[in-house]
Structures are given as structure tokens and as C-alpha cells.
Amino acid sequence: MKASTAPRVRFPLAHLAVEVVSEPGNTPFFALIACEALRAVDRKPIFSGPVPSDMAAQLRALADHLEGVSA
């Protein structure tokens, strides 16, 4: 998969963003991005890697926890 041509979807997450790059037949990848950084040079991915099979369940657990502690 060529990163420059693969479809990307960005999801806001507070002061960050999660960007998912996926293409049929290839492993999806995600990147955690500091999208609100003041300097453009600091808006590059902080971390990136393949999407593990249990990531959706982990994110649901986080969302459930946050709903429980939010006012």
C-alpha cells in the first residue's frame, strides 16, 4: 500500500486525532496525531502502527469508561 494514495479517515479525539489508513486486501494502519499543535512540524504522527484485531473492543471499553466518569 502506498501511503500517499491510500484512503485516509481522520477521527477527532480531544486535542488529538486518530487517522486510519485502509485499503482492501491490506492491513489497516492508524496514526495518533497532535493535530492542534501550534507548530506545523509538531503535527506529524506521534505514533503509528497496524490496527490490532482487538482495537475496536479496546476503544469501546474506553468509551464506556469515559461515559461513566463524565459529568
C-alpha angles and dihedrals in degrees: 000000000000109000092211094058103032117106113260130199121191123206119193116231112181105286092349138061133217113216119197121200115194138164127175111267095019134090111263117239131202134202130200108218132190091221095171096053112133096229119058090223088063093054094078120109115292091198136358136179146135118305107252118222093248097048094101091054091048091052091048090052090051091049091049090050093048092050088053095052099037120103 
